[in-house]
Amino acid sequence: MASDYDEVRPEVKESQESSLEALRTESTPDARSVVRELDEADTVDGVDLPGDFIAEELIVEVVPQKKDEFVCSSCFLVHHRSRLAKEKDGHVYCIECEG
């Protein structure tokens, strides 16, 4: 007797049909309930973040650029004039960025 190996075996076919029927009869949630559940899960209340929370303001004193300093046009760092490598078309470059 010749066998058709491409044919689905009877027990596999039955399990596929039963699982399909189970999916059809299963009550699926509507889109609104899914969105509501996701919104509830997004709340931060009750979530402990790692580390200590410090409620202090960071106070930084901003010092204006001095006359003997420049801002590199490549790395945007403030350097002393002694670190000036080249000036081209109004742009100045430090020793590290001149390359």
C-alpha positions as CSV (number, residue, x, y, z in Angstrom):
1,M,0.0,0.0,0.0
2,A,1.4,3.4,-1.0
3,S,1.5,6.1,1.7
4,D,1.1,9.8,1.1
5,Y,3.6,11.3,3.4
6,D,2.4,14.9,2.7
7,E,-1.1,14.1,4.1
8,V,-1.8,15.3,7.6
9,R,-2.0,12.5,10.1
10,P,-5.4,12.0,11.6
11,E,-4.4,12.7,15.2
12,V,-2.7,15.9,14.2
13,K,-5.6,17.0,12.1
14,E,-8.0,16.4,15.1
15,S,-5.8,18.4,17.5
16,Q,-5.5,21.3,15.0
17,E,-9.3,21.4,14.7
18,S,-9.9,21.1,18.4
19,S,-7.4,23.9,19.1
20,L,-9.0,26.1,16.4
21,E,-12.5,25.5,17.9
22,A,-11.1,26.4,21.4
23,L,-9.8,29.7,20.0
24,R,-13.1,30.5,18.4
25,T,-15.1,29.8,21.5
26,E,-12.7,31.6,23.8
27,S,-13.8,35.0,24.8
28,T,-11.4,37.5,23.4
29,P,-11.0,40.9,25.1
30,D,-12.0,44.0,23.3
31,A,-9.5,46.6,22.4
32,R,-10.7,49.0,25.1
33,S,-10.1,46.6,27.9
34,V,-6.6,45.8,26.6
35,V,-5.8,49.5,26.5
36,R,-7.2,50.0,30.0
37,E,-5.1,47.2,31.3
38,L,-2.0,48.6,29.7
39,D,-2.7,52.1,31.1
40,E,-3.1,50.6,34.6
41,A,0.2,48.8,34.2
42,D,2.0,52.0,33.2
43,T,1.3,53.7,36.6
44,V,4.5,54.4,38.6
45,D,2.8,54.1,42.0
46,G,4.2,51.2,44.0
47,V,7.3,50.8,41.9
48,D,10.5,51.1,43.8
49,L,13.4,52.4,41.7
50,P,16.9,51.2,42.5
51,G,19.1,53.6,44.5
52,D,18.3,56.4,46.8
53,F,16.2,59.3,45.7
54,I,17.7,62.6,46.8
55,A,15.3,65.5,46.6
56,E,18.0,68.2,46.5
57,E,18.7,70.8,43.8
58,L,22.0,70.7,42.1
59,I,23.6,74.1,42.3
60,V,26.2,74.8,39.7
61,E,28.1,78.1,39.4
62,V,28.5,79.1,35.7
63,V,31.8,80.9,35.1
64,P,31.9,83.1,32.0
65,Q,34.6,82.5,29.4
66,K,37.8,84.4,30.1
67,K,39.7,86.5,27.6
68,D,42.5,84.0,27.3
69,E,40.2,81.0,26.6
70,F,38.5,79.8,23.4
71,V,35.8,77.2,22.5
72,C,37.0,74.6,20.1
73,S,34.8,74.4,17.0
74,S,35.1,70.6,16.8
75,C,34.9,69.3,20.4
76,F,33.2,72.4,21.9
77,L,35.3,72.3,25.0
78,V,36.8,75.5,26.5
79,H,40.6,75.6,26.3
80,H,43.3,78.0,27.3
81,R,44.8,80.0,24.4
82,S,48.0,78.0,24.7
83,R,46.1,74.9,23.4
84,L,45.1,76.7,20.2
85,A,46.3,74.8,17.1
86,K,44.8,76.6,14.1
87,E,42.2,79.1,13.2
88,K,40.4,78.8,9.8
89,D,37.5,80.8,8.5
90,G,36.7,82.1,11.9
91,H,36.7,78.7,13.5
92,V,39.3,77.8,16.1
93,Y,40.6,74.3,16.8
94,C,42.4,72.8,19.8
95,I,45.5,70.7,19.6
96,E,43.6,67.4,19.9
97,C,41.1,68.2,17.1
98,E,43.5,69.9,14.7
99,G,44.5,66.5,13.2
